Each structure stands twice: as C-alpha cells, then as structure tokens.
Amino acid sequence: MSYALSDTPFGPFDAWVDIYQALEPQFLDAFTYNAKIHYHLSSEDTIYISYNVNSIGFAAFVDANIYYPRFIRLDRIK
C-alpha cells in the first residue's frame, strides 16, 4: 500500500510513499485489493486501514479465512 499527498483532489501529487506490503500473495496464490482508511476508527496519532484478499487458485477452498478483511495500523511518528 502506498499514499501520495496533494493540496487538491486532482493533484499534482507528491511522490508515492510505500507503507505496507501484504504477504498473502506470496503464500496463497492470492491478490489483495480494496484498501480503505477508516477515519471513524482512527485518531490524530493512529490511522486504521483495511484491505481484502482473494485467491486465483484453490487456496480459498482449503481455508475460508482468506476472505476475512485484514487491518493494519499506521502510527504517526512524532
């Protein structure tokens, strides 16, 4: 996951900053998608982000936990 900042919704944007690399695709023949910031759970010092996983193989038939959303916490460094 990455982010880029801008003073407007349409840019220009600063350079991308990588914040997280999901590990599921390496082990489950899977892909990640749908990353979202949850402002209602976040605070001034902590941002909560969720993402989803799906499989292009048979990993989901072996373990249905692949479909549960994952959450990460991004802490502000002061």
mmCIF file of the N, C-alpha and C atoms, coordinates in Angstrom:
data_MODEL
# 
_entry.id   MODEL 
# 
loop_
_atom_site.group_PDB 
_atom_site.id 
_atom_site.type_symbol 
_atom_site.label_atom_id 
_atom_site.label_alt_id 
_atom_site.label_comp_id 
_atom_site.label_asym_id 
_atom_site.label_entity_id 
_atom_site.label_seq_id 
_atom_site.pdbx_PDB_ins_code 
_atom_site.Cartn_x 
_atom_site.Cartn_y 
_atom_site.Cartn_z 
_atom_site.occupancy 
_atom_site.B_iso_or_equiv 
_atom_site.pdbx_formal_charge 
_atom_site.auth_seq_id 
_atom_site.auth_comp_id 
_atom_site.auth_asym_id 
_atom_site.auth_atom_id 
_atom_site.pdbx_PDB_model_num 
ATOM 1   N N  . MET A 1 1  ? 0.834   -1.159  0.000  1.00 0.00 ? 1  MET A N  1 
ATOM 2   C CA . MET A 1 1  ? 0.000   0.000   0.000  1.00 0.00 ? 1  MET A CA 1 
ATOM 3   C C  . MET A 1 1  ? 0.883   1.226   0.000  1.00 0.00 ? 1  MET A C  1 
ATOM 4   N N  . SER A 1 2  ? 0.383   2.247   -0.648 1.00 0.00 ? 2  SER A N  1 
ATOM 5   C CA . SER A 1 2  ? 1.120   3.493   -0.781 1.00 0.00 ? 2  SER A CA 1 
ATOM 6   C C  . SER A 1 2  ? 0.158   4.658   -0.663 1.00 0.00 ? 2  SER A C  1 
ATOM 7   N N  . TYR A 1 3  ? 0.718   5.833   -0.427 1.00 0.00 ? 3  TYR A N  1 
ATOM 8   C CA . TYR A 1 3  ? -0.088  7.038   -0.462 1.00 0.00 ? 3  TYR A CA 1 
ATOM 9   C C  . TYR A 1 3  ? 0.714   8.161   -1.101 1.00 0.00 ? 3  TYR A C  1 
ATOM 10  N N  . ALA A 1 4  ? -0.013  9.162   -1.572 1.00 0.00 ? 4  ALA A N  1 
ATOM 11  C CA . ALA A 1 4  ? 0.594   10.376  -2.105 1.00 0.00 ? 4  ALA A CA 1 
ATOM 12  C C  . ALA A 1 4  ? -0.291  11.544  -1.667 1.00 0.00 ? 4  ALA A C  1 
ATOM 13  N N  . LEU A 1 5  ? 0.296   12.663  -1.366 1.00 0.00 ? 5  LEU A N  1 
ATOM 14  C CA . LEU A 1 5  ? -0.428  13.814  -0.858 1.00 0.00 ? 5  LEU A CA 1 
ATOM 15  C C  . LEU A 1 5  ? -0.543  14.911  -1.916 1.00 0.00 ? 5  LEU A C  1 
ATOM 16  N N  . SER A 1 6  ? -1.635  15.679  -1.782 1.00 0.00 ? 6  SER A N  1 
ATOM 17  C CA . SER A 1 6  ? -1.867  16.817  -2.662 1.00 0.00 ? 6  SER A CA 1 
ATOM 18  C C  . SER A 1 6  ? -2.721  17.836  -1.931 1.00 0.00 ? 6  SER A C  1 
ATOM 19  N N  . ASP A 1 7  ? -2.626  19.079  -2.338 1.00 0.00 ? 7  ASP A N  1 
ATOM 20  C CA . ASP A 1 7  ? -3.483  20.121  -1.765 1.00 0.00 ? 7  ASP A CA 1 
ATOM 21  C C  . ASP A 1 7  ? -4.880  20.100  -2.368 1.00 0.00 ? 7  ASP A C  1 
ATOM 22  N N  . THR A 1 8  ? -5.050  19.388  -3.489 1.00 0.00 ? 8  THR A N  1 
ATOM 23  C CA . THR A 1 8  ? -6.344  19.295  -4.151 1.00 0.00 ? 8  THR A CA 1 
ATOM 24  C C  . THR A 1 8  ? -6.634  17.823  -4.477 1.00 0.00 ? 8  THR A C  1 
ATOM 25  N N  . PRO A 1 9  ? -7.887  17.461  -4.729 1.00 0.00 ? 9  PRO A N  1 
ATOM 26  C CA . PRO A 1 9  ? -8.210  16.068  -5.062 1.00 0.00 ? 9  PRO A CA 1 
ATOM 27  C C  . PRO A 1 9  ? -7.664  15.617  -6.420 1.00 0.00 ? 9  PRO A C  1 
ATOM 28  N N  . PHE A 1 10 ? -7.301  16.552  -7.277 1.00 0.00 ? 10 PHE A N  1 
ATOM 29  C CA . PHE A 1 10 ? -6.893  16.209  -8.638 1.00 0.00 ? 10 PHE A CA 1 
ATOM 30  C C  . PHE A 1 10 ? -5.401  16.432  -8.897 1.00 0.00 ? 10 PHE A C  1 
ATOM 31  N N  . GLY A 1 11 ? -4.625  16.731  -7.839 1.00 0.00 ? 11 GLY A N  1 
ATOM 32  C CA . GLY A 1 11 ? -3.185  16.866  -7.995 1.00 0.00 ? 11 GLY A CA 1 
ATOM 33  C C  . GLY A 1 11 ? -2.757  18.291  -8.230 1.00 0.00 ? 11 GLY A C  1 
ATOM 34  N N  . PRO A 1 12 ? -1.486  18.493  -8.421 1.00 0.00 ? 12 PRO A N  1 
ATOM 35  C CA . PRO A 1 12 ? -0.423  17.494  -8.529 1.00 0.00 ? 12 PRO A CA 1 
ATOM 36  C C  . PRO A 1 12 ? -0.132  16.842  -7.179 1.00 0.00 ? 12 PRO A C  1 
ATOM 37  N N  . PHE A 1 13 ? 0.346   15.593  -7.231 1.00 0.00 ? 13 PHE A N  1 
ATOM 38  C CA . PHE A 1 13 ? 0.616   14.811  -6.046 1.00 0.00 ? 13 PHE A CA 1 
ATOM 39  C C  . PHE A 1 13 ? 2.115   14.737  -5.777 1.00 0.00 ? 13 PHE A C  1 
ATOM 40  N N  . ASP A 1 14 ? 2.449   14.600  -4.487 1.00 0.00 ? 14 ASP A N  1 
ATOM 41  C CA . ASP A 1 14 ? 3.835   14.335  -4.096 1.00 0.00 ? 14 ASP A CA 1 
ATOM 42  C C  . ASP A 1 14 ? 4.208   12.918  -4.532 1.00 0.00 ? 14 ASP A C  1 
ATOM 43  N N  . ALA A 1 15 ? 5.449   12.548  -4.336 1.00 0.00 ? 15 ALA A N  1 
ATOM 44  C CA . ALA A 1 15 ? 5.902   11.199  -4.663 1.00 0.00 ? 15 ALA A CA 1 
ATOM 45  C C  . ALA A 1 15 ? 5.193   10.170  -3.780 1.00 0.00 ? 15 ALA A C  1 
ATOM 46  N N  . TRP A 1 16 ? 4.971   8.959   -4.328 1.00 0.00 ? 16 TRP A N  1 
ATOM 47  C CA . TRP A 1 16 ? 4.343   7.873   -3.581 1.00 0.00 ? 16 TRP A CA 1 
ATOM 48  C C  . TRP A 1 16 ? 5.221   7.476   -2.402 1.00 0.00 ? 16 TRP A C  1 
ATOM 49  N N  . VAL A 1 17 ? 4.565   7.156   -1.273 1.00 0.00 ? 17 VAL A N  1 
ATOM 50  C CA . VAL A 1 17 ? 5.250   6.658   -0.082 1.00 0.00 ? 17 VAL A CA 1 
ATOM 51  C C  . VAL A 1 17 ? 4.689   5.274   0.217  1.00 0.00 ? 17 VAL A C  1 
ATOM 52  N N  . ASP A 1 18 ? 5.539   4.250   0.183  1.00 0.00 ? 18 ASP A N  1 
ATOM 53  C CA . ASP A 1 18 ? 5.102   2.889   0.496  1.00 0.00 ? 18 ASP A CA 1 
ATOM 54  C C  . ASP A 1 18 ? 4.968   2.741   2.002  1.00 0.00 ? 18 ASP A C  1 
ATOM 55  N N  . ILE A 1 19 ? 3.827   2.148   2.452  1.00 0.00 ? 19 ILE A N  1 
ATOM 56  C CA . ILE A 1 19 ? 3.616   1.989   3.891  1.00 0.00 ? 19 ILE A CA 1 
ATOM 57  C C  . ILE A 1 19 ? 3.426   0.539   4.316  1.00 0.00 ? 19 ILE A C  1 
ATOM 58  N N  . TYR A 1 20 ? 3.075   -0.364  3.383  1.00 0.00 ? 20 TYR A N  1 
ATOM 59  C CA . TYR A 1 20 ? 2.810   -1.753  3.774  1.00 0.00 ? 20 TYR A CA 1 
ATOM 60  C C  . TYR A 1 20 ? 2.887   -2.665  2.565  1.00 0.00 ? 20 TYR A C  1 
ATOM 61  N N  . GLN A 1 21 ? 3.449   -3.849  2.777  1.00 0.00 ? 21 GLN A N  1 
ATOM 62  C CA . GLN A 1 21 ? 3.500   -4.877  1.739  1.00 0.00 ? 21 GLN A CA 1 
ATOM 63  C C  . GLN A 1 21 ? 2.768   -6.105  2.270  1.00 0.00 ? 21 GLN A C  1 
ATOM 64  N N  . ALA A 1 22 ? 1.649   -6.457  1.675  1.00 0.00 ? 22 ALA A N  1 
ATOM 65  C CA . ALA A 1 22 ? 0.876   -7.627  2.106  1.00 0.00 ? 22 ALA A CA 1 
ATOM 66  C C  . ALA A 1 22 ? 1.640   -8.907  1.776  1.00 0.00 ? 22 ALA A C  1 
ATOM 67  N N  . LEU A 1 23 ? 1.584   -9.877  2.681  1.00 0.00 ? 23 LEU A N  1 
ATOM 68  C CA . LEU A 1 23 ? 2.311   -11.131 2.500  1.00 0.00 ? 23 LEU A CA 1 
ATOM 69  C C  . LEU A 1 23 ? 1.457   -12.237 1.885  1.00 0.00 ? 23 LEU A C  1 
ATOM 70  N N  . GLU A 1 24 ? 0.148   -12.096 1.898  1.00 0.00 ? 24 GLU A N  1 
ATOM 71  C CA . GLU A 1 24 ? -0.733  -13.160 1.412  1.00 0.00 ? 24 GLU A CA 1 
ATOM 72  C C  . GLU A 1 24 ? -0.451  -13.596 -0.022 1.00 0.00 ? 24 GLU A C  1 
ATOM 73  N N  . PRO A 1 25 ? -0.215  -12.697 -0.952 1.00 0.00 ? 25 PRO A N  1 
ATOM 74  C CA . PRO A 1 25 ? 0.034   -13.151 -2.342 1.00 0.00 ? 25 PRO A CA 1 
ATOM 75  C C  . PRO A 1 25 ? 1.224   -14.090 -2.481 1.00 0.00 ? 25 PRO A C  1 
ATOM 76  N N  . GLN A 1 26 ? 2.197   -13.999 -1.589 1.00 0.00 ? 26 GLN A N  1 
ATOM 77  C CA . GLN A 1 26 ? 3.381   -14.853 -1.677 1.00 0.00 ? 26 GLN A CA 1 
ATOM 78  C C  . GLN A 1 26 ? 3.068   -16.300 -1.310 1.00 0.00 ? 26 GLN A C  1 
ATOM 79  N N  . PHE A 1 27 ? 2.052   -16.511 -0.446 1.00 0.00 ? 27 PHE A N  1 
ATOM 80  C CA . PHE A 1 27 ? 1.814   -17.837 0.103  1.00 0.00 ? 27 PHE A CA 1 
ATOM 81  C C  . PHE A 1 27 ? 0.511   -18.490 -0.348 1.00 0.00 ? 27 PHE A C  1 
ATOM 82  N N  . LEU A 1 28 ? -0.447  -17.712 -0.807 1.00 0.00 ? 28 LEU A N  1 
ATOM 83  C CA . LEU A 1 28 ? -1.782  -18.252 -1.059 1.00 0.00 ? 28 LEU A CA 1 
ATOM 84  C C  . LEU A 1 28 ? -2.211  -18.200 -2.517 1.00 0.00 ? 28 LEU A C  1 
ATOM 85  N N  . ASP A 1 29 ? -1.318  -17.865 -3.431 1.00 0.00 ? 29 ASP A N  1 
ATOM 86  C CA . ASP A 1 29 ? -1.726  -17.683 -4.828 1.00 0.00 ? 29 ASP A CA 1 
ATOM 87  C C  . ASP A 1 29 ? -2.891  -16.701 -4.874 1.00 0.00 ? 29 ASP A C  1 
ATOM 88  N N  . ALA A 1 30 ? -2.705  -15.584 -4.195 1.00 0.00 ? 30 ALA A N  1 
ATOM 89  C CA . ALA A 1 30 ? -3.794  -14.643 -3.953 1.00 0.00 ? 30 ALA A CA 1 
ATOM 90  C C  . ALA A 1 30 ? -3.431  -13.248 -4.437 1.00 0.00 ? 30 ALA A C  1 
ATOM 91  N N  . PHE A 1 31 ? -4.424  -12.368 -4.365 1.00 0.00 ? 31 PHE A N  1 
ATOM 92  C CA . PHE A 1 31 ? -4.195  -10.954 -4.650 1.00 0.00 ? 31 PHE A CA 1 
ATOM 93  C C  . PHE A 1 31 ? -4.933  -10.120 -3.612 1.00 0.00 ? 31 PHE A C  1 
ATOM 94  N N  . THR A 1 32 ? -4.435  -8.920  -3.376 1.00 0.00 ? 32 THR A N  1 
ATOM 95  C CA . THR A 1 32 ? -5.055  -8.008  -2.411 1.00 0.00 ? 32 THR A CA 1 
ATOM 96  C C  . THR A 1 32 ? -5.689  -6.843  -3.160 1.00 0.00 ? 32 THR A C  1 
ATOM 97  N N  . TYR A 1 33 ? -6.713  -6.258  -2.548 1.00 0.00 ? 33 TYR A N  1 
ATOM 98  C CA . TYR A 1 33 ? -7.435  -5.157  -3.181 1.00 0.00 ? 33 TYR A CA 1 
ATOM 99  C C  . TYR A 1 33 ? -8.247  -4.398  -2.136 1.00 0.00 ? 33 TYR A C  1 
ATOM 100 N N  . ASN A 1 34 ? -8.832  -3.284  -2.516 1.00 0.00 ? 34 ASN A N  1 
ATOM 101 C CA . ASN A 1 34 ? -9.841  -2.586  -1.738 1.00 0.00 ? 34 ASN A CA 1 
ATOM 102 C C  . ASN A 1 34 ? -9.302  -1.967  -0.446 1.00 0.00 ? 34 ASN A C  1 
ATOM 103 N N  . ALA A 1 35 ? -8.108  -1.417  -0.465 1.00 0.00 ? 35 ALA A N  1 
ATOM 104 C CA . ALA A 1 35 ? -7.570  -0.770  0.738  1.00 0.00 ? 35 ALA A CA 1 
ATOM 105 C C  . ALA A 1 35 ? -8.375  0.488   1.049  1.00 0.00 ? 35 ALA A C  1 
ATOM 106 N N  . LYS A 1 36 ? -8.748  0.644   2.324  1.00 0.00 ? 36 LYS A N  1 
ATOM 107 C CA . LYS A 1 36 ? -9.542  1.797   2.754  1.00 0.00 ? 36 LYS A CA 1 
ATOM 108 C C  . LYS A 1 36 ? -9.048  2.295   4.101  1.00 0.00 ? 36 LYS A C  1 
ATOM 109 N N  . ILE A 1 37 ? -9.038  3.611   4.263  1.00 0.00 ? 37 ILE A N  1 
ATOM 110 C CA . ILE A 1 37 ? -8.766  4.221   5.566  1.00 0.00 ? 37 ILE A CA 1 
ATOM 111 C C  . ILE A 1 37 ? -10.083 4.315   6.316  1.00 0.00 ? 37 ILE A C  1 
ATOM 112 N N  . HIS A 1 38 ? -10.058 3.962   7.602  1.00 0.00 ? 38 HIS A N  1 
ATOM 113 C CA . HIS A 1 38 ? -11.256 4.043   8.442  1.00 0.00 ? 38 HIS A CA 1 
ATOM 114 C C  . HIS A 1 38 ? -11.106 5.222   9.400  1.00 0.00 ? 38 HIS A C  1 
ATOM 115 N N  . TYR A 1 39 ? -11.593 6.367   8.958  1.00 0.00 ? 39 TYR A N  1 
ATOM 116 C CA . TYR A 1 39 ? -11.460 7.582   9.759  1.00 0.00 ? 39 TYR A CA 1 
ATOM 117 C C  . TYR A 1 39 ? -12.221 7.482   11.069 1.00 0.00 ? 39 TYR A C  1 
ATOM 118 N N  . HIS A 1 40 ? -13.341 6.773   11.084 1.00 0.00 ? 40 HIS A N  1 
ATOM 119 C CA . HIS A 1 40 ? -14.146 6.669   12.301 1.00 0.00 ? 40 HIS A CA 1 
ATOM 120 C C  . HIS A 1 40 ? -13.454 5.834   13.378 1.00 0.00 ? 40 HIS A C  1 
ATOM 121 N N  . LEU A 1 41 ? -12.474 5.015   13.021 1.00 0.00 ? 41 LEU A N  1 
ATOM 122 C CA . LEU A 1 41 ? -11.695 4.243   13.984 1.00 0.00 ? 41 LEU A CA 1 
ATOM 123 C C  . LEU A 1 41 ? -10.357 4.900   14.296 1.00 0.00 ? 41 LEU A C  1 
ATOM 124 N N  . SER A 1 42 ? -9.935  5.820   13.454 1.00 0.00 ? 42 SER A N  1 
ATOM 125 C CA . SER A 1 42 ? -8.616  6.435   13.560 1.00 0.00 ? 42 SER A CA 1 
ATOM 126 C C  . SER A 1 42 ? -8.631  7.615   14.525 1.00 0.00 ? 42 SER A C  1 
ATOM 127 N N  . SER A 1 43 ? -7.441  8.027   14.903 1.00 0.00 ? 43 SER A N  1 
ATOM 128 C CA . SER A 1 43 ? -7.274  9.205   15.747 1.00 0.00 ? 43 SER A CA 1 
ATOM 129 C C  . SER A 1 43 ? -6.217  10.105  15.108 1.00 0.00 ? 43 SER A C  1 
ATOM 130 N N  . GLU A 1 44 ? -5.847  11.145  15.820 1.00 0.00 ? 44 GLU A N  1 
ATOM 131 C CA . GLU A 1 44 ? -4.830  12.054  15.298 1.00 0.00 ? 44 GLU A CA 1 
ATOM 132 C C  . GLU A 1 44 ? -3.471  11.366  15.174 1.00 0.00 ? 44 GLU A C  1 
ATOM 133 N N  . ASP A 1 45 ? -3.221  10.359  16.016 1.00 0.00 ? 45 ASP A N  1 
ATOM 134 C CA . ASP A 1 45 ? -1.920  9.697   16.041 1.00 0.00 ? 45 ASP A CA 1 
ATOM 135 C C  . ASP A 1 45 ? -1.899  8.334   15.355 1.00 0.00 ? 45 ASP A C  1 
ATOM 136 N N  . THR A 1 46 ? -3.057  7.757   15.071 1.00 0.00 ? 46 THR A N  1 
ATOM 137 C CA . THR A 1 46 ? -3.126  6.410   14.519 1.00 0.00 ? 46 THR A CA 1 
ATOM 138 C C  . THR A 1 46 ? -4.175  6.346   13.416 1.00 0.00 ? 46 THR A C  1 
ATOM 139 N N  . ILE A 1 47 ? -3.819  5.732   12.292 1.00 0.00 ? 47 ILE A N  1 
ATOM 140 C CA . ILE A 1 47 ? -4.755  5.528   11.190 1.00 0.00 ? 47 ILE A CA 1 
ATOM 141 C C  . ILE A 1 47 ? -4.946  4.021   11.009 1.00 0.00 ? 47 ILE A C  1 
ATOM 142 N N  . TYR A 1 48 ? -6.209  3.590   10.929 1.00 0.00 ? 48 TYR A N  1 
ATOM 143 C CA . TYR A 1 48 ? -6.523  2.186   10.678 1.00 0.00 ? 48 TYR A CA 1 
ATOM 144 C C  . TYR A 1 48 ? -6.931  2.009   9.223  1.00 0.00 ? 48 TYR A C  1 
ATOM 145 N N  . ILE A 1 49 ? -6.344  0.995   8.591  1.00 0.00 ? 49 ILE A N  1 
ATOM 146 C CA . ILE A 1 49 ? -6.565  0.714   7.178  1.00 0.00 ? 49 ILE A CA 1 
ATOM 147 C C  . ILE A 1 49 ? -6.951  -0.751  7.039  1.00 0.00 ? 49 ILE A C  1 
ATOM 148 N N  . SER A 1 50 ? -7.949  -1.028  6.215  1.00 0.00 ? 50 SER A N  1 
ATOM 149 C CA . SER A 1 50 ? -8.301  -2.427  5.941  1.00 0.00 ? 50 SER A CA 1 
ATOM 150 C C  . SER A 1 50 ? -8.046  -2.734  4.473  1.00 0.00 ? 50 SER A C  1 
ATOM 151 N N  . TYR A 1 51 ? -7.887  -4.033  4.191  1.00 0.00 ? 51 TYR A N  1 
ATOM 152 C CA . TYR A 1 51 ? -7.787  -4.489  2.806  1.00 0.00 ? 51 TYR A CA 1 
ATOM 153 C C  . TYR A 1 51 ? -8.349  -5.894  2.720  1.00 0.00 ? 51 TYR A C  1 
ATOM 154 N N  . ASN A 1 52 ? -8.654  -6.326  1.515  1.00 0.00 ? 52 ASN A N  1 
ATOM 155 C CA . ASN A 1 52 ? -9.238  -7.638  1.287  1.00 0.00 ? 52 ASN A CA 1 
ATOM 156 C C  . ASN A 1 52 ? -8.301  -8.510  0.469  1.00 0.00 ? 52 ASN A C  1 
ATOM 157 N N  . VAL A 1 53 ? -8.534  -9.816  0.555  1.00 0.00 ? 53 VAL A N  1 
ATOM 158 C CA . VAL A 1 53 ? -7.728  -10.806 -0.148 1.00 0.00 ? 53 VAL A CA 1 
ATOM 159 C C  . VAL A 1 53 ? -8.658  -11.754 -0.888 1.00 0.00 ? 53 VAL A C  1 
ATOM 160 N N  . ASN A 1 54 ? -8.261  -12.171 -2.063 1.00 0.00 ? 54 ASN A N  1 
ATOM 161 C CA . ASN A 1 54 ? -8.977  -13.189 -2.818 1.00 0.00 ? 54 ASN A CA 1 
ATOM 162 C C  . ASN A 1 54 ? -7.941  -14.084 -3.481 1.00 0.00 ? 54 ASN A C  1 
ATOM 163 N N  . SER A 1 55 ? -8.353  -15.265 -3.879 1.00 0.00 ? 55 SER A N  1 
ATOM 164 C CA . SER A 1 55 ? -7.418  -16.220 -4.448 1.00 0.00 ? 55 SER A CA 1 
ATOM 165 C C  . SER A 1 55 ? -7.733  -16.491 -5.908 1.00 0.00 ? 55 SER A C  1 
ATOM 166 N N  . ILE A 1 56 ? -6.689  -16.669 -6.692 1.00 0.00 ? 56 ILE A N  1 
ATOM 167 C CA . ILE A 1 56 ? -6.869  -17.062 -8.087 1.00 0.00 ? 56 ILE A CA 1 
ATOM 168 C C  . ILE A 1 56 ? -6.680  -18.562 -8.249 1.00 0.00 ? 56 ILE A C  1 
ATOM 169 N N  . GLY A 1 57 ? -6.444  -19.248 -7.115 1.00 0.00 ? 57 GLY A N  1 
ATOM 170 C CA . GLY A 1 57 ? -6.262  -20.691 -7.119 1.00 0.00 ? 57 GLY A CA 1 
ATOM 171 C C  . GLY A 1 57 ? -7.243  -21.366 -6.177 1.00 0.00 ? 57 GLY A C  1 
ATOM 172 N N  . PHE A 1 58 ? -6.821  -22.455 -5.601 1.00 0.00 ? 58 PHE A N  1 
ATOM 173 C CA . PHE A 1 58 ? -7.686  -23.226 -4.718 1.00 0.00 ? 58 PHE A CA 1 
ATOM 174 C C  . PHE A 1 58 ? -7.455  -22.942 -3.242 1.00 0.00 ? 58 PHE A C  1 
ATOM 175 N N  . ALA A 1 59 ? -6.711  -21.896 -2.922 1.00 0.00 ? 59 ALA A N  1 
ATOM 176 C CA . ALA A 1 59 ? -6.421  -21.581 -1.516 1.00 0.00 ? 59 ALA A CA 1 
ATOM 177 C C  . ALA A 1 59 ? -7.701  -21.323 -0.719 1.00 0.00 ? 59 ALA A C  1 
ATOM 178 N N  . ALA A 1 60 ? -8.679  -20.695 -1.339 1.00 0.00 ? 60 ALA A N  1 
ATOM 179 C CA . ALA A 1 60 ? -9.920  -20.374 -0.633 1.00 0.00 ? 60 ALA A CA 1 
ATOM 180 C C  . ALA A 1 60 ? -10.714 -21.625 -0.292 1.00 0.00 ? 60 ALA A C  1 
ATOM 181 N N  . PHE A 1 61 ? -10.584 -22.676 -1.068 1.00 0.00 ? 61 PHE A N  1 
ATOM 182 C CA . PHE A 1 61 ? -11.303 -23.915 -0.767 1.00 0.00 ? 61 PHE A CA 1 
ATOM 183 C C  . PHE A 1 61 ? -10.684 -24.638 0.427  1.00 0.00 ? 61 PHE A C  1 
ATOM 184 N N  . VAL A 1 62 ? -9.414  -24.425 0.652  1.00 0.00 ? 62 VAL A N  1 
ATOM 185 C CA . VAL A 1 62 ? -8.717  -25.064 1.763  1.00 0.00 ? 62 VAL A CA 1 
ATOM 186 C C  . VAL A 1 62 ? -8.940  -24.291 3.063  1.00 0.00 ? 62 VAL A C  1 
ATOM 187 N N  . ASP A 1 63 ? -8.937  -22.962 2.972  1.00 0.00 ? 63 ASP A N  1 
ATOM 188 C CA . ASP A 1 63 ? -9.063  -22.121 4.159  1.00 0.00 ? 63 ASP A CA 1 
ATOM 189 C C  . ASP A 1 63 ? -9.905  -20.891 3.823  1.00 0.00 ? 63 ASP A C  1 
ATOM 190 N N  . ALA A 1 64 ? -11.141 -20.855 4.321  1.00 0.00 ? 64 ALA A N  1 
ATOM 191 C CA . ALA A 1 64 ? -12.048 -19.737 4.031  1.00 0.00 ? 64 ALA A CA 1 
ATOM 192 C C  . ALA A 1 64 ? -11.637 -18.451 4.741  1.00 0.00 ? 64 ALA A C  1 
ATOM 193 N N  . ASN A 1 65 ? -10.673 -18.513 5.650  1.00 0.00 ? 65 ASN A N  1 
ATOM 194 C CA . ASN A 1 65 ? -10.205 -17.301 6.330  1.00 0.00 ? 65 ASN A CA 1 
ATOM 195 C C  . ASN A 1 65 ? -9.585  -16.302 5.366  1.00 0.00 ? 65 ASN A C  1 
ATOM 196 N N  . ILE A 1 66 ? -9.292  -16.736 4.171  1.00 0.00 ? 66 ILE A N  1 
ATOM 197 C CA . ILE A 1 66 ? -8.730  -15.828 3.178  1.00 0.00 ? 66 ILE A CA 1 
ATOM 198 C C  . ILE A 1 66 ? -9.666  -14.648 2.907  1.00 0.00 ? 66 ILE A C  1 
ATOM 199 N N  . TYR A 1 67 ? -10.966 -14.834 3.110  1.00 0.00 ? 67 TYR A N  1 
ATOM 200 C CA . TYR A 1 67 ? -11.936 -13.789 2.775  1.00 0.00 ? 67 TYR A CA 1 
ATOM 201 C C  . TYR A 1 67 ? -12.150 -12.763 3.876  1.00 0.00 ? 67 TYR A C  1 
ATOM 202 N N  . TYR A 1 68 ? -11.633 -12.993 5.066  1.00 0.00 ? 68 TYR A N  1 
ATOM 203 C CA . TYR A 1 68 ? -11.812 -12.022 6.143  1.00 0.00 ? 68 TYR A CA 1 
ATOM 204 C C  . TYR A 1 68 ? -10.968 -10.789 5.866  1.00 0.00 ? 68 TYR A C  1 
ATOM 205 N N  . PRO A 1 69 ? -11.506 -9.587  6.149  1.00 0.00 ? 69 PRO A N  1 
ATOM 206 C CA . PRO A 1 69 ? -10.704 -8.381  5.925  1.00 0.00 ? 69 PRO A CA 1 
ATOM 207 C C  . PRO A 1 69 ? -9.514  -8.339  6.874  1.00 0.00 ? 69 PRO A C  1 
ATOM 208 N N  . ARG A 1 70 ? -8.437  -7.750  6.427  1.00 0.00 ? 70 ARG A N  1 
ATOM 209 C CA . ARG A 1 70 ? -7.246  -7.553  7.243  1.00 0.00 ? 70 ARG A CA 1 
ATOM 210 C C  . ARG A 1 70 ? -7.151  -6.081  7.620  1.00 0.00 ? 70 ARG A C  1 
ATOM 211 N N  . PHE A 1 71 ? -6.624  -5.822  8.808  1.00 0.00 ? 71 PHE A N  1 
ATOM 212 C CA . PHE A 1 71 ? -6.455  -4.449  9.266  1.00 0.00 ? 71 PHE A CA 1 
ATOM 213 C C  . PHE A 1 71 ? -4.980  -4.203  9.578  1.00 0.00 ? 71 PHE A C  1 
ATOM 214 N N  . ILE A 1 72 ? -4.531  -3.011  9.248  1.00 0.00 ? 72 ILE A N  1 
ATOM 215 C CA . ILE A 1 72 ? -3.200  -2.570  9.654  1.00 0.00 ? 72 ILE A CA 1 
ATOM 216 C C  . ILE A 1 72 ? -3.348  -1.249  10.373 1.00 0.00 ? 72 ILE A C  1 
ATOM 217 N N  . ARG A 1 73 ? -2.375  -0.969  11.223 1.00 0.00 ? 73 ARG A N  1 
ATOM 218 C CA . ARG A 1 73 ? -2.375  0.284   11.985 1.00 0.00 ? 73 ARG A CA 1 
ATOM 219 C C  . ARG A 1 73 ? -1.156  1.088   11.588 1.00 0.00 ? 73 ARG A C  1 
ATOM 220 N N  . LEU A 1 74 ? -1.369  2.319   11.204 1.00 0.00 ? 74 LEU A N  1 
ATOM 221 C CA . LEU A 1 74 ? -0.288  3.222   10.818 1.00 0.00 ? 74 LEU A CA 1 
ATOM 222 C C  . LEU A 1 74 ? -0.159  4.283   11.914 1.00 0.00 ? 74 LEU A C  1 
ATOM 223 N N  . ASP A 1 75 ? 0.935   4.245   12.671 1.00 0.00 ? 75 ASP A N  1 
ATOM 224 C CA . ASP A 1 75 ? 1.155   5.190   13.757 1.00 0.00 ? 75 ASP A CA 1 
ATOM 225 C C  . ASP A 1 75 ? 1.968   6.376   13.275 1.00 0.00 ? 75 ASP A C  1 
ATOM 226 N N  . ARG A 1 76 ? 1.577   7.544   13.735 1.00 0.00 ? 76 ARG A N  1 
ATOM 227 C CA . ARG A 1 76 ? 2.320   8.760   13.418 1.00 0.00 ? 76 ARG A CA 1 
ATOM 228 C C  . ARG A 1 76 ? 3.583   8.808   14.277 1.00 0.00 ? 76 ARG A C  1 
ATOM 229 N N  . ILE A 1 77 ? 4.695   9.062   13.657 1.00 0.00 ? 77 ILE A N  1 
ATOM 230 C CA . ILE A 1 77 ? 5.958   9.204   14.383 1.00 0.00 ? 77 ILE A CA 1 
ATOM 231 C C  . ILE A 1 77 ? 6.186   10.682  14.629 1.00 0.00 ? 77 ILE A C  1 
ATOM 232 N N  . LYS A 1 78 ? 6.320   11.030  15.883 1.00 0.00 ? 78 LYS A N  1 
ATOM 233 C CA . LYS A 1 78 ? 6.478   12.440  16.235 1.00 0.00 ? 78 LYS A CA 1 
ATOM 234 C C  . LYS A 1 78 ? 7.929   12.811  16.388 1.00 0.00 ? 78 LYS A C  1 
# 
